[in-house]
Amino acid sequence: MDDAWRSGDALLDVLSALANPHRLRIIAVLTEGRNYVSQLARDVGLSRPLLYMHLKKLEDAGLVSGSLELSEDGRAMKFYAVAEFEIPLTPQVIACAALTLTDRDTDTEKES
């Protein structure tokens, strides 16, 4: 996964995913071990729908992974775990990543 950060778009996705205090708290809780959605929602103090929104952003960026499992009583439970990642963020990495950026709308461009 180390080479993934060389893409400007992937780097933007990761930095965007990390630029939220709720998502940082989710990652912090998941560093203690994988967890199922209901417990994770209680641990971070979010509703399940809001938690799912944040988990999707983290999963799309490759920072967490989810899996659906059946409990002993037959209930479907969604578990999430933090992915191992290291983001080398240096001026050189940013310069190389900037060369690969694609034209995509950003919030700033939409406001113009």
N, C-alpha and C positions, 0 to 999 in steps of 0.2 A: 504494500500500500504506500510505501515511501515515494514512489515515482508519481503517484496520483497528484501530489501537490505541485508538480511541475506544470500542470495545466492551469492557466489563468482562471478558467471558469470553475474548475474544481476547487481551487483555492478560495475563490469568492464564495462558493457554496459553503465551504467549511467555516470560513470566517463569519459569514452571515448566520450560520447555525449557532455559532458560539457567542454571538453578540446579543444574548438575551439572558437575563439573570435566572429565569425559570429553567432554561435549558442547561445552564451551568450547574444548577442545583440537581437536576435530573442525572447528569453525568456523575456528579459527586456521590449521590446515593448509589448509583449503579457500580461505582468502583468498589463498593463493599460486597458486591456479588449480584448475580442476576435476580430479577424480581418480577412479580406479576403485576399487572396494571392496577388492580384495586389497591394493593398494598403500596405500590409506588405512588399512586395518587394521594394516599394518606400521608406518606412520608414527606412528600414535597408540598402538600397543602393545595393541590389543584383538583378541580373536577376532572372526571375521566374524559369527557369530550375535549377539554382544554389540554389535558395531558397528551391525549392521542395526537392533537395538532402539533405539539412540540416534539413528540417522539417521531412523527413522520418527517419533520424537518431534519432531525438528527440522523434518522435512518437514511434519508435521501443523500445526506452528506457523507455517509459511511462511518459515522461516529458511534452508532449503536446498531444492534441487530435484534430482531424480534422472531419469536417462534411460538407457534400454537401447539399446546399440549393438552391432553386429557387428564383430568384429575382422577383419583381412585373412584369417585362417585359418578364419573362420566361427564363432568362439566368441562367445557372448553375453557382453557386459561391461556391468556397471551402473556408470555414472558419476554422480558427485554434484558439485554446484557450490553455492557459497554465494549466497543471494539478496541483492540490495541491500536493506538495511533501515536505518532510523533510528528509534529508539524514544525519543520525547520523554517523559521521565519527570519530571514536575513534580507538585507537590501538586494543581494544578488539573486536570491530565490524569487523575490518579488519582480525584479527586472526581467528575469527569464519567463516567469509566468505571464507577465504583461504582454509579452510578444505573442502569446497564444490565445489571447482573449478574443472571443467572437462578439459580433455585434448583437447584443441583446438588450432589451429595455431594462433600465434601472429606475428606481424610484425618482432619482434626480432628473433623469431625462423625461419622465412622465409629467413631472411638475412644470417643466419648461414650456 
